[in-house]
Amino acid sequence: MVTLRSVVIGVGSYLPERILTNDELSRRVDTSDEWIVQRTGIRQRHIAAEGETTSDLGLKAAEAALAAAGITAADIDLILLATSTPDRTFPASATAIQARLGITHGAAFDLQAVCSGFVFAIATADKFLRSGSHKRALVIGAETFSRILDWEDRGTCVLFGDGAGAVVLEAQEQPAGIHGRGVLTTHLRSDGRHTPKLYVDGGPSLTGTVGHLRMEGREVFKHAVGMITDVMNDAYAATGTSSADLDWFVPHQANKRIIDASAEKLKIAPEKVVMTVDRHGNTSAASIPLALDTAVKDGRIRPGHLVMLEAMGGGFTWGSALIRW
């Protein structure tokens, strides 16, 4: 038996040229490299240049993903951009990327689920492709979080960075069951009661300003591991798999302690965890595709591998996606 699946055929990424180290940050706020590394695992992050926008980053990641897939922009009929830092309130930054790629057909729109955005976008694109309405989707996670940080708040400004990553999904007939390639299952959750724990204190309707990111770090950490493992267990239950079946665990790169604790709780061996938070910081919706591209380029993730994606973000939102590469 065969089934229609959303298969990853290309992945790409882009990081701004400027690197901001912990030592540099320690000259701006009361912190140190030792303090940041001990609590987060982060050693550096990339910062977008003046005038460099989220769509600029997303476009470069998209172009890299298209090249890796061996197709042209004309082959794409759906673009989803996961971001919390769009260029403008409207139109969607996805349409800016669409225009710069020269695409005049299909649909392009932004999706906002904060750090869970890429997983939510994968799940959304998968529904479009499996329905038969679209053939190939460009799923992008891109952020310029440096634009919404309070650079005097050491509890948040040390955590985040800018970047973009993208994958190309193609609707293909694949063998049914867990051994066929493509997105096997996705599980999404949200609970708006937790908004005060991680949010931005501005917006067009609320204040008429962009605002700054605010976070209760201990509260986020307290909920993160349970929520993450919850949706991963949902994926296992839906597919009859377990952590032992995974080839790779690619989590949202928020904090090394959260990643380590989640892997330990689910009995995932450390050598199966893709970790890039030390080099990129927390790039929100861009973090998973950045990590994916890193692991594909260095040869770790290969066709046939079983890959688990998971993320948690403001709202709270959280989700998982289990993919046969």
N, C-alpha and C positions, 0 to 999 in steps of 0.2 A: 504494500500500500504506500501511496505517496500523499504528501500534503504540501500546501503552499506555505513557505517559510520566508522570513526576512533574513537574508544572508549577508554578513559583512563581507564586502568585496574590496574595501580600501579604507585606510585610516591615515590621518595626517594631523600635524599640530604646528603651532607657531608660538614663540615666546618673544616678548619685547627684548630689545638689545640690552637695556640697562638692568644691571643686577644690583640689588640693595642687600648688603650683608648685615648680619646681626651687629657687627662691630660699628658699622655706620649708624645703625639705629640707636646704639647705646650713646651716641653723641647728641642725639636729638631728644631722647626720653630716658627716664631713670630705669635702665635695664642693662643686661649684659648678655654676651653670647652664651655663657654658661647657663644663665637663668632661662633663656629662650629654648635652648637645646634640651635642657633637662625636662621642661614642662611640655614641650611640643614636638621636639625632634627637628624643628626647622632651623636651617643654617643660612638660607638666603631666599630671596624671592625676586621675580622680575617685575619691573614697573614700566608701564606704557609711557612713551615719550609725549611731550607736549604736542597736542594736536592729533595724536594717535588714538583712534576710537575703537570701540568694541567691534564695529563692523569691519574695520581695517584688520584687526586680529583674526576675526572669523573668516574673512575672505582668504587670507593666506593659509589658514588651516584647511579650508575647503578646497583650495587649489591643490594642496599637497595630497589630500585624500582622493581627489579625482585622478591625479597622476598615478597614485598607488593602485587605484582600481583599474587603470588603463582605459578610462572612458572620458568623454568630453562633457562639458556643462550642458550641452544640448540633450544629453541622455537622461538628465535629471528632471523629474516632474513634481517633486515635492521638496521643500526646504523647511526644516524646523530649526530655529535658533533658540537654544536654552540660555537665558541670560536674566540677570537682575539689574544690569547696568547698560540699558540700551542707549544708543546715540541720542535719541529724542524720545519724548513722551509718545509721539506718533509721527510718521508711520513706523511700522515694525522694522527693526534693524535687519531682519531677514530679507525684506524687500530691497534694502540697499545692497546686500550681498547678491541677491538675485539679479539686480540690474547690472552690477559690475561684472558678473559672470556672463552677461549677455543673454540671460534666459528671459523669454517673454511669454512662456507658457506655464501651465501648472499653477501651484499655489505655494506661497511662502508666508510664514507667520512666526512670531515669537511665542515662547512658552516660559512662564515664570513660576518656578517652584524652588527658587534659591539654590542651595547646594545640591538638592535632589533633581535639579532641572534636567540634567542629561539623561538620567534614568527615566524620568517622566516623558522626555522627548522620544527616547527609544521605544517606550511602550506605545506612545501615540502613533509614531511612524509605523510600527508593526501592525497596528490595527488597520491603517490605511492600505498597507501593502497586502496584507492577508485578505482584505475584502475584495481585492482585484481592481480597486479604483485607481491605483497608482502603481508604477512599475519600479521606480528607483527613487530613493529618498536620500537627501543630504542632511544628516543630523549633526548639528554643531553645538558645542558649548563654548561660549566666549564671554569673558568678563574683564572689566577695568575697575576692579574693586578699590584700587588706590584713589579713585575719585570720590568715594563715599566714606573714607576713613577719617576719623579724628586723629590726627598725627600727634596729639598730646595725650592720647589714651593708650598707655602701654599695654593694657589688657586686650586690645583689639588690633592696634596698628602693626604689631609684630607678627600677626598671624596670616595676613592675607597678601595675595599677589595678583598679577594680571597674566592672562594667557588665553589660548584657544586651542581646541582640538575638535576633530570632526571624523565621522565615519560615513561611508556610503553603504546603504542597505539596498539590496535588490531582491525582488520577489522571485523566488525560484521553487520549482517542485523538488522536494526532498523526501527521502524515506521517512515515514511516520515513526514516532518514538524518539527516544533520547539520543539516538546515534545519527540522526539526520542533522545536517548543518543548519544554522540559523538561530533566531531567538526562540527558545523553547518555552519560556514562561516569564511573565512580569507580574509584580505585585506592588501596588502603590497604596500609600496611606497618608492621611493628614489629620491634624487635630489642632484647630485654631485657638484652643484654650491656652496654648503655650506661647502665643505671640510675644508677650512681654519678656520672654527669656532671650529672644534673638530677633531683632527687628531694625528697621531704619526709621529715625525719628522725623521724617519729612516725606513729602509727596505732593503732587499737583493739587489734589483735592483737599488734603489735610492742612498743608502749610504753604503751598505754592513754592516750595523749595525742594531741593534734592534730599537734604538731610544727611545724617551720619549714622553709621552702623553702631548699634548698641547691643551688648551681650552680657548675660549672666553666665559666665564661663562654667562655674561649678554646676549650675542647674542643667546646662546643655550636656555636660559630661555625664551627669547622673542619669539622664534619660537615654543617651545615645546608644550605649551598648545593648540595652534591652530592646530598643526599637529596631536596631539594625539586625540583631539575631532573629527577631520576630519575623521579619519579611523574608529573611533567608531561609528560615525553617518552612515558611509557606511555599517557597520555590522547591525545596526538597520534597515536601509532601505532594506537590502537584506533579512531580516528575518521577517519583520513586527513587530519588538519588539521595546522597548524603555528602558530607564534607570529604569523605574518603574518595569520592569519585571526581572531585575537582582537580583540574590541572593547575588552575590559577585563580586566585582571589584578588580582584582589583577593586578596592574600596575607594570611596571618596577620601581624598587626601586632606583631612582636616587637622589631625593631631595624631602623632605616633602612638600615644598612650591609648587612644580610643581604638585605633587599628589593632594594636597588639592585644588589647583586652577582648575585642570582638573575635579575633582569630583564636585566641586561647579558649574562649567560652564554647566556640563551635568546633574545637579540636582540629583546626587547620594548621598544618605544619608551617613554621615561619618561612621556610624556603619556597612555599607556594604563594606567598604574599608579595604583590607588586607594590613597592613603596617609592614614591617620588617626592613626598612632602618635604624632605630635607632640602631639595633643590628648588622647588616651586612654591612652597608655602601652600596655603589654602586658596585655590583659585576658583572656588565655588563650582558652578556648573561646568567649568573647563577642566576640573581636576581629573575626572575619570578618563576622558578621551586623551588627555595629555599622558596619563599613566599607560593607557593602552598603546599609544603610539610608541612610547619608550620601549615597552616590552615586546612589541612586534618588531621594531627596528633592531633590537639587540638579539633577536632570535628566540626569545623565551616563548612567546605565544605563537603557535603554529596551527595550520589547518587541522581540524579534528579535535583540538583541545576543548575541554569543557571549562568555561570561564564564568565566574560569578561576579557581577557588578552590584554594588550597594551604595546607598548614600542617605544622608539625613541633612535636612536644612531647616531654615527658619519657617515658622508657621505653627507647629512643626510639620514638616513633610518628610516622608521617608519611603524608600522603595528598593526593590531588587530586580535584577534581570539576569536570567541564566541563559547563556549563549553557547552553542556549539560552533566554534570558530571555523 
